[in-house]
């Protein structure tokens, strides 16, 4: 009999014969005992997360792998002769879970997760080793399903999987411990060492847990689990196959895979969430109709993004700017190298384009996209049309975001792509913070409504472009015909005197005997092509227009809002007057336009408010045309075109109905 137990002890995993009738203890049924004074660390405030584990020392702390407030009974502890007296189990714990329900398990400590799923029938079964970076790891074993990606960084509170009874096990439970060794190897190869565990009643060493099938005590978790996600996130219940889009605080069911794929979504971006979180969102309308996402060039080689099926009333198309255009398309699930995603212009494109109404502004990143700039380590998530910075690395990891899904954009291009860019510099700024993620239900990041796309505003200019190619050509022909007819008559007499001039030099070359005049015309012929290459390299048209306005004396304002309109050189509007950008708790505001050209103009005005609610503007009237009353500039304004400074002037009301004033930039 002793030999039998010795063999069991050498096996990795848990071999307790769980009684089918054993009670599943819930919160409050068994009170957690007081922690022994000699063993307990000072109790932290409710809701505090312990710091990440440092060096391989006995005082390193981990949370229990359950949601906050949940209580679980310890049924086998350290040095238990049944199966916890071997090399890889002697200090580990077995925590009871339900045999009839698949319970959600959360990451108990931050680190790098290695998911081991190749041997679900033996040893620790499906298990996760979280590398602590000090030569040790925390192991959580016997999963039914693991949601983490192998080798991915994780943060405490992140949903990691469903408990089960894989491996050496005869009843559902969570095997939990700390090992010394390589986390990328299966846990049976590591040496079990003591782990310090944070509970509601203090910090316990795994050796001090009171465990047993009959007299084991329950321990309540203090782990703050993830409970919400920003709008634009694709989520899926851990217990069902339905996938949802979080949109304006509601969960919208994507009814089938065809609908999912037709809208350009990728299952790599779907994040597993708990049932409690999913049910906390109010239900929105189902997404049950196939969509459509693709890009195409028009006859002018301008790139357009098409969204929506041709039969849907909310379909649209928008121009795609040259700045970061591959990343913009990638956020919509498009690959520029795929001919189906990026279609060339064809003769049939004009009528095809007309089926999608053109919308104002430039196409930007889809909600849910993760962004970082080339020279920055900061990561932002696009939500409700705004670029929302993520405050910390744990705040990025806890929702289940993946580093390999981050899109890289050019430095300084956020202002070009977004009317609203958040900030984590102050408590009132638009920012995704770790503390916001532990609530359940819709996540309000404070994004103003103006940051969201406004598809009801339609551009007047792009509509005739596709139609003008087939229709305009025949119309001007009769008008153009009479114009060139008189022109050749006028041209004819012009060359005649030129012919008369030609014979004049003829008598000069007649005396061919003189060699001097012969070389003289040769340099004249050589001089003729010289000015031609000089005229060819004309200066390129400006590409970037950057505009910056600073408050008077550089005093920080509670809010700064920039509004304006852009006019092309031919007098057509790039976009109508509307709010373009708002910043908070700042002393300046800046905006960047790509595609600016000579003759264009940008008219704008800045409204700013201080902490007391006092509101003023960048230009104070009166502005009266034809007089010396040109308004008064407040603060300072500057503009640059391709890094060349351009003047910013005061400007009056173009309607002439008021004496108000604003600012204007004319591109030289």
Number of C-alpha atoms within 10 A of each C-alpha: 5 6 8 8 12 15 11 18 23 16 21 23 28 29 18 17 10 16 10 9 7 13 12 13 15 15 15 13 11 16 13 19 12 9 18 12 9 6 14 18 19 10 14 16 10 11 12 11 19 17 12 15 21 12 13 16 14 11 17 19 23 27 25 28 26 24 24 21 16 18 28 29 28 24 23 25 28 25 16 19 15 17 25 28 22 24 18 24 31 22 25 31 28 26 23 25 24 18 19 9 12 18 21 21 24 26 29 33 27 23 22 22 26 23 25 21 20 11 14 18 15 16 22 29 26 26 31 30 28 29 28 22 14 13 13 24 31 28 27 29 29 32 29 20 19 20 15 20 14 16 16 16 20 29 24 27 30 29 30 27 24 20 27 27 24 26 23 19 22 16 22 24 28 27 26 24 28 30 30 20 19 16 27 18 13 23 31 19 15 20 18 27 24 21 24 24 23 26 23 22 20 19 22 22 21 20 19 15 22 19 21 16 16 8 11 19 19 26 26 24 22 28 30 24 24 27 26 24 29 25 24 21 23 26 23 20 18 22 15 8 8 13 21 26 23 25 19 16 20 20 25 22 21 20 16 14 13 13 17 22 16 17 20 18 18 12 12 9 16 17 21 22 26 21 15 13 18 25 13 16 18 13 15 16 11 13 16 14 17 19 20 17 22 24 24 23 19 18 15 9 10 13 22 23 24 22 21 20 19 15 11 14 10 13 20 22 25 24 21 22 21 14 16 17 16 18 22 23 23 16 23 23 19 21 17 17 9 9 12 13 18 19 17 15 16 12 11 9 17 19 12 12 20 16 14 22 20 24 23 22 20 19 21 24 25 20 22 25 22 26 23 19 17 13 11 10 8 14 21 26 28 24 24 25 27 28 30 27 24 22 18 14 15 19 20 23 20 25 26 24 19 17 13 8 13 17 20 17 19 14 11 13 16 19 18 18 25 22 23 24 24 24 22 16 13 10 9 13 19 25 24 25 19 18 10 18 21 20 16 17 19 22 20 14 20 13 20 13 11 17 20 16 17 13 16 10 13 17 17 15 13 17 16 13 16 19 15 11 13 13 11 12 9 10 10 10 10 9 10 10 10 10 10 11 10 10 10 11 10 11 10 10 11 11 11 11 10 10 11 10 11 10 10 10 10 10 8 12 14 9 10 10 9 10 10 9 13 13 9 10 12 10 10 10 10 9 11 9 10 10 9 10 9 9 9 8 8 8 7 8 15 18 14 18 24 21 20 15 22 22 21 15 10 13 14 19 23 18 20 26 19 23 17 19 18 21 18 17 16 8 11 12 17 20 20 15 14 12 17 18 21 23 23 23 19 19 20 22 21 18 21 20 19 19 12 23 18 15 14 19 22 20 21 23 21 24 15 24 18 15 11 8 11 10 14 14 21 25 24 17 20 15 23 18 13 7 7 8 13 22 22 16 18 17 18 15 19 16 23 19 22 15 11 11 12 18 13 19 17 21 22 24 15 12 7 11 8 13 18 18 25 26 20 21 22 17 22 13
